[in-house]
Structure formats: C-alpha cells, structure tokens
Amino acid sequence: MATFVPRRVFPTLDSLPRSYFLGHHKAGLDKMKTMLSHVDLVIECRDYRIPLSSRNPLFEENLAGRERLIVYTKQDLGSEGKQKDKTRERLIQEFQRPSAVLFSDYKNKNSVRKILEFARTHAASADSLTGSRMMVVGMPNVGKSSLLNALRGVGVHKGKVAHTGAQPGVTRKIGTTVKIIEGEENGEGVYLMDTPGVFIPYVPDAGAMLKLALCGSVKDTIIAPTTLADYLLFHLNLYDPSVYGEYESPTNDVEQLLDSLARKTGRLQKGGSPDLEASALWLIQRWRNGHLGRFLLDEVTYETLEAQRKGDEGVRLSLNQGRKMVKQMRKEKSRQKHLNTT
C-alpha cells in the first residue's frame, strides 16, 4: 500500500465571499465608541485556534485610549497542554505588549479566576467609589457571552444572563452592565458589558476567511459546507489523519470521506444516496466541539506575528474601502454569472 501524503497547500479560492460585515456590526461598533468614556477596561476576545485571523483592527482603531486585556478564548479546543503550546503562548504575550494577555477556557474555573483577578486588580488601581465598568468585545462567535456568563458564575455565583449559540449573531445589541465582582466595603464592584460581535469589513486573505468560517465566525450558509469540510480535512491530515479513522482511511478526497461518513452515520437521502452537505456540517461541528483533535489553524511564529504587527496590505482597511471592495466583488460575480448564461 502506498504511503499517504497529505496536501501541503490548500488551493486558492478567489470566488469566496470576503465580507460578513452586517448592519448590526456597524451599529454595535458605533455604540461602543459612544460608551467608551464610561469604560475603564476593554476586554478583547480572540479565538485561540485562530489567534491572528480573529484579531479585528477596528477595535484598536475605534476603541483606543482605554487599557486593553486580550483574552484568547476556547483554549481547550486548540491546546494540548504541551511545551510547544506554552512556547507559542509566551510568544503571543510578548508580541501583544503593552496589552496584557490571558488564555481562557470558560469551563475551567481556574482559568476564569485569572481573568477575575486581573479585573479586580485593575478596578482597585482605579479606586472609584462608583465601581469599575468594563466592556467585552470581539469578532462574532469568539465566546464573549460564554465568558461573561462564566465570569458572573464564578465571580458572584449568579446564573447566566447572556444568550449563547453555535451560530454567530446571537448578541445583536449592547447589553446592560452585569456585575462580575462584588464590591469591597463602600465600593460598587466590577461590572461587565456584553457587545455584539463585529466582523472585519473586508478580509483580503481567502485563507483567513476559511479559518473564520470554520471556527463559526460567519454563518454556515455563507460558504458551502463541503468547501469548509475540505479545508478542515486539509488541516486534519496535517495534524493526524487517524482522528477520522473510524469513518475512512487517510484521504485527500473530501467527497470520499463524506460518502463513507454518511453511510456509517446514517446521513442518507431518499433512495439511500449519501447526504454530503449534512455530513460536512456534522464533521465541522465535531471539530468545533473538540472531537477531532486540538490544534491551531493559524501558523504562529515570530515572522507571522511580526508581519501582522507591521500591518499587511489590506488589513487596516477603512469601512468605506471595505464596502467598495465588497461591491466590486459582487459586480464581478454578477458579470461572470451573466457571461455563463449567455
């Protein structure tokens, strides 16, 4: 039997949509700017599995002037707790200075307590009789609401207040402030404000768009599930193809994997034909829930972090520039569709 050789490069998909910047994203960002004067700490959430791709420059540009804590959420889905993971985390912390950085799993109370301790120390330094107000921000579906619920549960032993969901867009408006730390003596305590996820106006890199979609930052209807499953298969093969071994032997053919998966899990259409789309969505969700390995989609090295810090071309696009590019892409897509039908 021939030795399996995984793909080293995923094909470029120029036809991919490059934006998911919705109306409530802009409205939310505008509202955040007006609330900034009432906030003394911004907690920015990024997805641990895509620490570079889940960074939104709009927050740095529009919410400047406030101390920032960067929390990389969903650590349990990307870290195996090995030395390489710890080395990578230290590198990220170094590059984000002077902002503080913490890595979090909202289901781990010790992890949540570290964030609470940071918030408590920050609030004490502010020495305000009216308490400390903080704002949690981030891209869609990076775990802001789950983190807020966890902070409230551990901090003041109260139940959930923020709605959460597997798809982005559950939080569409800025919520009321929620107490996460009780006040001491005459103090009011620490309050945290939930906000809607805000996407980048335009994603210049198709690979970054695939990563964001695979991690759930855009709805599963935006990019074809079979395309996302193929991109996932590409990464699974680089990580360890045995993670899907109960369904299929190592393969670079996503349809072959989905066909086998559909037949073994009963995802069949009328007549017994495999439902490839349903199988693709199931496979993606299995990975999102941590059942197909724990690894990063972004390559995190000194060079990639340095490139992001310098700001690659197109990363810091203004809202107007982003809209223009999206409009141009739609026109081109429409023109191609017209040519194909004539």
C-alpha angles and dihedrals in degrees: 000000000000117000112255114246115194122215113267096198129038113220117257112252106202092175093065116118109254101197140059097165102142132188095259089051092062092040090051093049092049090051092048089056092054091049095049094093089061094051128080099183133034115205108201116197122208129177112257091216092057105027093163101037094047093057112107114202089200090077093054091047099043103032099044119139097053129092110257133211114195114209119191102208130202093037089157090064096052109029128073091189092245128141092259089058092051091047091051091049092052090050091052091049090051093052095047095057132160085033114078117241131206131175116220147192108187091208091058111081094200089055091049092048091058090059091046090051091052090049091048093050091047092049092049091054090053090055095200123165090208093057132244124295119204133179127213115210137170148127118303116291098003091130104267096140093043089052092049091051091048093049090050092046095050097032103048101004094242130139130258119298103169122072116233134191145170093249126062122254100053090124108051102159136041107267130217119275115273124205113241100165127037117236122252120232104323096352123115096222131230124309129193128203122211118218136189118265114261121210127207112267091232132007108211093190118069090202091058090051090054091050093049091048093047090052091050102254090130128039116272090242094065096072122030110264091227090056091051091046090052090051089048090049089053090057095040090056092051090049103040124315090203089078089081094035095118089066105035143352116256110299142160090208109096094191090055091052094045092047092054092043092051093051094046095047097039097247095148134146126221110302092030098277114146118260099226096181094052089046091050092052091048092050092049092049091050089057093045089055093052099253097120103052135296114257144124126261092202120072106233114199136136088262097051092046091048091050091052093047091053088049118242117234110282098017096102098045117157120238092256093050090049092051091049092053093047090050091049091051091050091051091050091048090050091048092051091049090052092050091050092054096048 
